[in-house]
Amino acid sequence: MTRRCGFYWPALALIVFCPVVRGGAIVNTSLRMTQLQILPASGTLDILSGFNTTAFTSVYDSLGGSAQQFDSEFDTTASASSATALAYATGTASAPNLTASATSGVNITGVAASAGTNAGAPYGVLNFGAFEITDASGDQNPVDATLNAFLSASQSLSTDPLGLEATSEVTFNLDLYDSDLNLVTSLFLDNPLAIGPGSSLSQSSTPELTIGTVAMMTNSDYYLYAEVDAESSGLNSTPEPSYGVLTGALISLLIVIRAKRGHRPDCNDTRRG
C-alpha cells in the first residue's frame, strides 16, 4: 500500500488560498474656482497690472517623506506641486483668467503609516490683485456691483477595516478691500469630511457664491484676495499577518508532526503486503 502524506495538503491549501489582508486609507480632494465675476451696474471693470498670484504645496508621510513647493508670479499663472510615496498636492492660480485650484490626496495601502497635507496647504491664491471700475464721466458714484464666485468641489474618502482614519476638507475665501485696505465684503466656504475604519464617503458639488450688491466708488483702486484650499490626510494600521507569518507557522507545525512520528515522512515510500 502507499503511505500518503495527508497532513501536507491542508498546509499547502492554507498557503495557496489564504488572502493577503492589507489595510488601506485613500483620499482625493479638489477645489477649483472656475470663474470669478465682478459685475458693476455701470462703468467698466479694469484689472490693473501687477496682479499677484501664488501657489503653495506641502505634503508629508510618516515613512520620512516630505516635500513642498512655492511659486509667486505677476500677471500670469503660478503653479506648485509636491509628492511623497503616500501623498500628493498641486496648486495653481491664474491672473489673466481670475481662476484658482488646489488638489491633494493620499494612498496608503499595505503599510502602517500616516500621510497628508500640512495645515494650510495646498492652495492657489489671487493675492491682492488690484482693479477699478472706470467711469469716464466721473458722474457715477458709488455704483452697485455684484460678485460671483463659481466653484467646483470633489471629495472622495475610503478605508478598509485596517484604515483607521481619512479626512478631507475644501475651503474657499474671498475678501474685497478698498484703496485704504479696509475690508468691504467677504465670501466663505468650508466643507470638512472624516470617516473611520471600513467606510467610504464621496461628495461633489458646484457651489455658486454671490454677493448681490456692493456699493463701490468708480475710478478708485480695490484689492482682491481669493484663495482655494484642499487638504487630505489618512492613517493606516499594521496589516494582518499574511503569507510569510502563516508559512512560518505551518512549517513549525510540520516539524512538530514529523518529530511525533519519529522519522521523516517519505511521500514516495511504498510497501508491498
C-alpha positions as CSV (number, residue, x, y, z in Angstrom):
1,M,0.0,0.0,0.0
2,T,1.1,3.7,-0.5
3,R,1.6,5.9,2.5
4,R,0.0,9.3,1.8
5,C,1.4,12.4,3.3
6,G,-2.1,13.7,4.0
7,F,-1.0,16.3,6.6
8,Y,0.8,18.2,3.9
9,W,-2.3,19.0,1.8
10,P,-4.1,21.2,4.4
11,A,-0.8,23.1,4.9
12,L,-0.4,23.7,1.1
13,A,-4.1,24.7,0.8
14,L,-3.7,27.3,3.5
15,I,-0.6,28.8,1.9
16,V,-2.2,29.0,-1.6
17,F,-5.7,30.2,-0.7
18,C,-5.1,32.4,2.3
19,P,-5.8,36.0,1.3
20,V,-3.4,38.8,1.9
21,V,-5.1,41.3,4.2
22,R,-3.8,44.8,3.8
23,G,-5.0,48.0,5.4
24,G,-5.9,50.9,3.3
25,A,-6.8,54.6,3.5
26,I,-7.4,56.5,0.2
27,V,-8.4,60.2,-0.1
28,N,-8.7,62.5,-3.1
29,T,-9.7,66.2,-2.6
30,S,-10.0,69.1,-5.1
31,L,-11.5,72.6,-5.2
32,R,-11.5,74.9,-8.2
33,M,-12.7,78.5,-8.7
34,T,-13.7,78.1,-12.3
35,Q,-14.8,81.7,-12.7
36,L,-14.9,85.0,-10.7
37,Q,-17.2,87.8,-11.8
38,I,-17.2,91.4,-10.7
39,L,-20.2,93.0,-12.5
40,P,-20.8,96.7,-12.0
41,A,-24.2,98.2,-12.8
42,S,-22.4,100.9,-14.8
43,G,-18.9,101.7,-15.8
44,T,-16.1,99.3,-16.9
45,L,-14.2,96.8,-14.9
46,D,-10.5,97.2,-15.4
47,I,-8.0,94.7,-13.9
48,L,-4.8,96.6,-13.2
49,S,-1.3,95.3,-14.0
50,G,0.9,93.8,-11.2
51,F,-1.8,91.3,-10.2
52,N,-0.1,88.8,-7.9
53,T,-0.7,85.1,-7.9
54,T,0.7,82.5,-5.6
55,A,0.6,78.7,-5.2
56,F,1.9,76.5,-2.4
57,T,2.0,72.8,-1.7
58,S,3.3,70.8,1.3
59,V,2.9,67.1,2.0
60,Y,4.3,64.5,4.4
61,D,4.2,60.9,5.3
62,S,5.4,59.0,8.4
63,L,7.8,56.9,6.4
64,G,10.1,60.0,6.3
65,G,8.7,61.6,3.1
66,S,8.4,65.4,2.9
67,A,8.1,67.8,0.0
68,Q,6.9,71.3,-0.6
69,Q,7.0,74.0,-3.3
70,F,6.1,77.7,-3.6
71,D,5.6,79.9,-6.6
72,S,4.7,83.6,-6.9
73,E,4.1,85.4,-10.2
74,F,2.7,88.7,-11.5
75,D,0.1,89.0,-14.3
76,T,0.4,85.3,-15.2
77,T,-0.1,81.8,-13.7
78,A,1.6,80.5,-10.5
79,S,1.7,76.7,-10.0
80,A,3.3,74.3,-7.5
81,S,3.2,70.5,-6.9
82,S,4.7,68.2,-4.3
83,A,4.6,64.4,-3.7
84,T,5.9,61.7,-1.4
85,A,5.4,57.9,-1.7
86,L,2.0,58.2,0.0
87,A,0.7,61.8,-0.6
88,Y,0.5,64.4,-3.3
89,A,-0.7,68.0,-3.8
90,T,-1.0,70.7,-6.5
91,G,-2.0,74.3,-6.5
92,T,-2.5,76.9,-9.3
93,A,-3.7,80.5,-9.7
94,S,-4.2,82.5,-12.9
95,A,-4.3,86.3,-13.0
96,P,-5.5,86.6,-16.6
97,N,-8.4,84.2,-16.1
98,L,-9.2,85.0,-12.4
99,T,-9.2,81.3,-11.6
100,A,-7.5,79.1,-8.9
101,S,-7.4,75.4,-8.0
102,A,-6.0,73.1,-5.4
103,T,-5.9,69.2,-5.3
104,S,-4.5,66.7,-2.9
105,G,-4.7,63.1,-1.9
106,V,-3.2,60.1,0.0
107,N,-3.0,56.5,-0.9
108,I,-1.9,54.3,2.0
109,T,-2.2,50.6,1.4
110,G,-0.4,47.6,2.9
111,V,1.7,49.6,5.3
112,A,1.3,51.1,8.8
113,A,1.7,54.8,8.2
114,S,0.0,58.2,8.2
115,A,0.2,60.8,5.4
116,G,-1.3,64.0,4.2
117,T,-1.0,67.7,3.5
118,N,0.4,70.1,6.1
119,A,-2.0,72.5,7.6
120,G,-2.9,75.4,5.2
121,A,-1.7,73.6,2.1
122,P,-2.1,73.2,-0.8
123,Y,-3.6,76.4,-2.1
124,G,-3.9,78.7,-5.1
125,V,-4.3,82.4,-4.4
126,L,-5.2,85.6,-6.3
127,N,-3.2,87.7,-3.9
128,F,-4.3,91.3,-3.5
129,G,-4.8,91.9,-7.2
130,A,-5.9,95.5,-8.0
131,F,-8.8,96.5,-10.1
132,E,-11.1,99.5,-10.5
133,I,-14.5,100.4,-12.0
134,T,-13.7,103.1,-14.6
135,D,-16.3,105.9,-15.3
136,A,-15.1,108.3,-17.9
137,S,-17.7,110.9,-17.0
138,G,-16.9,110.7,-13.3
139,D,-20.5,111.3,-12.5
140,Q,-21.4,107.9,-11.2
141,N,-20.5,107.4,-7.6
142,P,-21.0,105.0,-6.0
143,V,-22.1,102.2,-8.3
144,D,-23.6,98.9,-7.3
145,A,-21.6,95.8,-8.2
146,T,-22.3,92.0,-8.0
147,L,-19.6,89.5,-7.1
148,N,-20.0,85.8,-8.2
149,A,-17.5,83.0,-7.4
150,F,-18.2,79.8,-9.3
151,L,-16.7,76.7,-7.6
152,S,-16.2,73.0,-8.3
153,A,-15.5,70.7,-5.4
154,S,-14.8,67.0,-5.2
155,Q,-14.1,64.9,-2.1
156,S,-13.7,61.1,-2.0
157,L,-12.7,59.1,1.1
158,S,-12.4,55.3,1.6
159,T,-11.0,53.0,4.2
160,D,-11.0,49.2,4.8
161,P,-11.2,47.8,8.3
162,L,-7.5,48.5,8.9
163,G,-7.7,52.0,7.6
164,L,-8.2,53.9,10.9
165,E,-9.0,57.3,9.6
166,A,-9.4,59.5,6.5
167,T,-10.1,63.2,6.3
168,S,-10.8,65.7,3.5
169,E,-11.5,69.5,3.6
170,V,-12.1,72.1,1.0
171,T,-12.0,75.8,1.9
172,F,-12.7,78.9,-0.1
173,N,-12.2,82.5,1.0
174,L,-12.6,85.8,-0.9
175,D,-12.0,89.2,0.6
176,L,-12.6,92.6,-1.1
177,Y,-10.7,95.7,0.2
178,D,-10.9,99.3,-0.6
179,S,-8.0,101.6,-1.5
180,D,-7.2,102.0,2.2
181,L,-7.2,98.3,2.7
182,N,-10.5,98.3,4.7
183,L,-12.4,95.1,4.3
184,V,-15.5,95.8,2.2
185,T,-17.1,92.3,1.9
186,S,-16.2,88.6,2.1
187,L,-17.3,85.2,0.7
188,F,-16.5,81.9,2.5
189,L,-17.0,78.2,2.1
190,D,-15.7,75.3,4.3
191,N,-16.6,71.6,4.0
192,P,-14.7,69.2,6.2
193,L,-15.3,65.4,5.9
194,A,-14.0,62.5,8.0
195,I,-14.5,58.7,8.2
196,G,-13.3,55.9,10.4
197,P,-12.5,52.2,9.6
198,G,-14.3,50.3,6.9
199,S,-16.1,53.3,5.5
200,S,-16.5,55.4,2.3
201,L,-17.8,58.8,1.5
202,S,-17.9,60.8,-1.7
203,Q,-19.3,64.3,-2.4
204,S,-19.2,66.5,-5.5
205,S,-20.7,70.0,-5.8
206,T,-20.6,73.2,-7.9
207,P,-21.4,76.0,-5.4
208,E,-22.0,79.5,-6.7
209,L,-21.3,82.1,-4.0
210,T,-22.8,85.5,-4.6
211,I,-22.7,89.0,-3.0
212,G,-25.7,90.6,-4.5
213,T,-25.0,94.3,-4.1
214,V,-21.8,96.1,-3.1
215,A,-21.5,99.9,-3.3
216,M,-18.2,100.7,-4.9
217,M,-16.6,104.0,-5.9
218,T,-15.6,104.5,-9.5
219,N,-12.1,105.4,-10.6
220,S,-10.7,104.1,-7.3
221,D,-8.5,101.1,-6.6
222,Y,-9.9,98.0,-5.0
223,Y,-7.9,94.9,-3.9
224,L,-9.0,91.3,-4.2
225,Y,-7.8,88.3,-2.2
226,A,-9.2,84.9,-3.3
227,E,-7.9,81.5,-2.0
228,V,-8.8,77.9,-2.6
229,D,-7.5,75.2,-0.3
230,A,-7.9,71.4,-0.5
231,E,-6.5,69.2,2.3
232,S,-6.3,65.4,2.8
233,S,-5.0,63.0,5.4
234,G,-5.1,59.3,6.2
235,L,-3.9,56.9,8.9
236,N,-3.5,53.1,8.4
237,S,-2.7,50.4,10.9
238,T,-0.4,47.4,10.6
239,P,-1.5,44.8,8.0
240,E,-2.7,41.5,9.4
241,P,-0.2,38.6,9.1
242,S,-0.1,37.1,5.7
243,Y,1.8,34.6,3.7
244,G,5.1,35.0,5.5
245,V,3.8,34.6,9.0
246,L,1.4,31.8,8.1
247,T,4.1,29.9,6.2
248,G,6.4,30.1,9.2
249,A,3.7,28.8,11.4
250,L,2.8,25.9,9.1
251,I,6.5,24.9,8.8
252,S,6.7,24.8,12.6
253,L,3.6,22.6,12.7
254,L,5.1,20.2,10.2
255,I,8.3,19.9,12.2
256,V,6.3,19.0,15.3
257,I,4.3,16.4,13.4
258,R,7.5,14.9,12.0
259,A,9.0,14.7,15.4
260,K,6.0,12.9,16.8
261,R,6.1,10.3,14.0
262,G,9.8,9.6,14.9
263,H,11.1,9.8,11.3
264,R,10.9,11.9,8.2
265,P,7.9,11.0,6.1
266,D,8.6,9.9,2.6
267,C,5.8,10.6,0.1
268,N,7.4,8.2,-2.3
269,D,7.8,5.3,0.1
270,T,5.8,2.2,-0.9
271,R,5.3,-1.0,0.9
272,R,4.1,-4.3,-0.6
273,G,2.0,-6.6,1.6
